[in-house]
Amino acid sequence: DTLQAYAATELYNRDWRYHKELTLWFTRAGRHGGDESAKGQYIYFDIHEWKKKVFYGAGQGGDDREKADDKEKADEAGGHEAA
């Protein structure tokens, strides 16, 4: 529990925020490159695949997790990584 608290503090200090309902850590995509096309996009850490993924902000329609997975599959098919 102590190590988990230290890790959470470090993530928070690095501008990551924890979403209680989704149980995921998020940061804004624009912080990692300044690309205007990243507006409204977030990066989250997938603990099951142990990598960062793109998450599109609410209000753009559809299931956000599903859109993140679809984007990653499309990027992999085109030879590009999502995060």
Disulfide bonds with the S-S distance in Angstrom:
none
